[in-house]
Amino acid sequence: MIYVGRQDNERRMLMLELWHIWVIAGIVLWIFEIFTPGFVVGVFGTACLIVAPFAGADVTFKIQLLVFGIATGGTALVIRPLIIRHFYGREAKIRTNADALVGKSCIVTEVIDLLSGTGMVKIGGEIWSASTPDESRVDVGQKVTVREVIGCKVVVEAITTEKGGAVS
């Protein structure tokens, strides 16, 4: 029982039963969940709301804690991954900066040759230093594809035709 004040020398009582406390705790935790990412606080809020009917049925407090533990574990292992996948899994992975260059076609502007230490390509109006993964030579004007970006250098491969020859 929680006493709420006095009125004419008589105490008015606010009767809170245990199931009220579980529901209030669940609602408060869900309000906190609104302001936190990752559906962590919501796991506990959901578990509180699952325990409330058990408390209303006058199940012992030990059993309520057991149900709370099982509900927390079940929610964390089953429902949380579904919610995370729903909210965060569908975002398209947008490649930006240097990562956006991978897979793009470009033109060799300076011979790519490991022995002479040269190699430049033009990618969308920008000139980049270039090398090949197999240390092969690529001539000026040949089309290549960016395979990876290492620092300020791109690793490129010559675009080949279906017959296996390089496009010139």
N, C-alpha and C positions, 0 to 999 in steps of 0.2 A: 504494500500500500504506500502511496505517496500522498502526503498532505499538501494541500494547495493553499492554505491561508485560513483566515478566521472570518467568520461572519456572525455577529451577535453572540460572541463567546461560544460558538459552536464550530467545530472543525468540519470543513467540507473535505471529503476524501475523494481522490482520484484513484480509482482502482485500476491498476495495470497488472494484467496477468502476464505470464511468461510468453505466451504466444504474441501479445502486443509488442513486447520488447524485441522478439525475433523479427517481426514485420517492420518495426521502426528501424532497427539496425539494417535490415535489407534495403529499405528505401533510402536511408542515409548513404549507405555504401554505393548504391546505384547513382545517387546524385554526385558523389565523388567520382564515379566512373566517367561521368560526362566530361570531367576536366582532366582526366588522365588517359594516356594512350595504352593500348595493348590488351585491354580486357583482362586486367588482373584483379582490380578491386571488384569488378562485376562478378567474378567467380565467387567471391565471398558473399556478396549481396544475394546472388542466386541461391547459394547454400542456405543462407538465413531464411529466405522465403520458402525453401523446401522444408526446413525444419518446423516452421510455424504451425502447420496442421498437426504435426506430431505433438507439439506443445499444447495445442488446443484440445487434443485427445487425452490429456493428462498422462502422457508417457513420462517416465522418470527422466530426470535431468541427465543422468549418465547415458541413457539411450538417445536423448536429444543430441548430446555431444558426439556420440557415435554416428548418428545420422548426418550431423554437420560435417564430420570428417569424411564420410563416404561421399556426401554430396559435393564437397569441395574437390575431392580427388576426381570424382566422375566428371564434374563440370570442367575441371582443368585439363583432363585427358581427352575428353570427347567433344564437348561443346566449344571450348576455347579455340582449338585448331580450326574448326569449321568457320567460326566467326572471323578469325584472323585471315583465313584463306579467302573468305567472302569480301572482306574490306581491303586487304592488301595484295591479294594474289592476282587480281585482274588488271592491275595497273600495267600498262604497256611500258616496257623497259625502254626508255628513250636514251639513246646514246648521245653524249654531248662531247664537246671539245675534241681532243685527239681520238677518243674512242669512236667518234662518228666517222672517222676516215677509213676505218677497217671495212674492207669490201668494196671501196670505191675504185673506179677505173681512173687512170691518169696517163699522161704522156711523158716519156723520158725526154728531158731537155738537155742533159749532159750524160755522156756515156757512163753507165754503171759498171765499174771495174774495180775489183778488190785490189789488184796489184798496183794500180796507179792511185788508188784512194779517191776516186771520183765517183760521182753519181748524184744527179738531181732530177726531180720529177715535178711536174706542175699538176697540182690538185686543186681544181676549182678556183683558179686565179692565184694560188699561193705556190711558192717554190719551196720544196722540202729536200733535204739530203736523203739519199736513198741507198739501200743495199739489197742484195738478194740472199735468201736463206741458204742457197747452195753455192754461193760465191761465183755464180756464172756471170758472164758479160752480157749486158743489154745495150743495144745501140739507140742512138738518138731517134726520136720519132715513133718508137715502138710503144704500143699500148701495154700497160701493166696494171695489176690489181694490188691494192694495199692489203697485206696479210696481217701486219701488226705494227704498232708504233712503239718504239723504244727511245725514250727521251725525246730528242728533237729530230730523230731519224725514222724514216718509214722503211719497213722491210716489204719488198714487192716481189711479185712473180709475174713472168710474162704471160699474157693471155694467149692461149694456144687454140688452134682450130681443132675440129673434131678428128682430123687425121693425125694430130700430134705435133704439127709444125707450129712455130710461133707466127703470130700475125705481124706483118710488116707494113 
